[in-house]
Amino acid sequence: LVSTSPAPKWVALPCFTVMIFATGLMTAWLRLRTGSVWPAAMLHACHNAIIQWLFDSMTVETGRAAWFAGEFGVALAVASVLFAIPLWRSGVRLVAAAHT
């Protein structure tokens, strides 16, 4: 992991890992739900654009801002998990229904 974040590696690595896992879960759900790779690709592209272009440019460094903002911050990790949980739960129901 090559982090450009000024946050300590012990914060950045777990946050990035959680965010990647949750985002991967969301893209997998989109792929399975729609039968197409394009919604997942669009989610990835929009995620990168919003985080790197919009939110990073809006963040003001206040000492520990890097701990919370950006791809390596706590805020995105938590938000990704909160979005992924309902999709994971509905995905489990979809798989269970397909196998019955």
N, C-alpha and C positions, 0 to 999 in steps of 0.2 A: 504494500500500500504506500503510494507516494502521496502524502497529504500536503496540500498547499495551505492547510489551515494552521493558524498559529496556536490552536488548542493543543494541549499535551496529547501525545500519541495514545496514552491510556484512556483518554476520553474519546478521541477521534475514531480509533479503530473499532471499539464496540458499537458506537453510534452508527458508523458507516455500515458495519456488518448487519445490524438490526434493520437499518433502512433498506439495504440491498435484499435481505431475506423477505421483508414485508412487500417491497415493490415487486419482487419476483413472484410472490404469491398472487399479487393483483394482476400481473401480466399473464400468468398461467390461467387464472380464472377467466380473464377476457378471452384468451385463446380457446379455452374449452367451451365457453358459453357461446361464442360467436362462430366458431369453426374457421376463423381466419386469423392470420398473424398480424394483419394491419391495425386492428385496434390496440394490440399490445405495442406495436411499433410506434403508434401515435402517442400512447401514454408515455413511453420512454422519451420521445422527442419533446413533448410538452413539459414533462418533468424537468428535463435538462434546461429548456428555455426559461421556465418559470423560476427555477432555483438559481441558475447561474446568471441569467440576464436581469431578471426583475428583483428577486429578493436579496441577492448578494449586493446589488447596487443600492438597495434601500437601507442596508444595515450600516449603522454607525458604530465604529469601534469604541467601546466604553470599558475596555479592560478585559472582561470575560465574555464579550459578545460572541467570540469564536466558539465558545463552549456550547452555545445554543443555536447559532445561525449557520446556514450553509449545509452542504452535503455531509459534513462531518460533525454536525451539531446535534444536541439532544432534542431540539424542537422537531426537526424533520423525522428523526427516529420514532419519536412518540406519535406524531401525526400519521406516519406511514403505518404503524401498528394499528392505530385506531381505525384507519380506513380498511386495512386488510382483514381485521377480525370478522366483520359481517360478511365479507366476500368468502372467506374461508368457511364460515359456518354454512352459507348457502351452497358452496361448492361441495361440501361433505354431503349435504342432502341430495344434490344433483347426482353424485356418484352412487350413493346408496339407492336412489330411485332407478338408476340405469342398471343396477345389478340385481334388481328384484323382479 
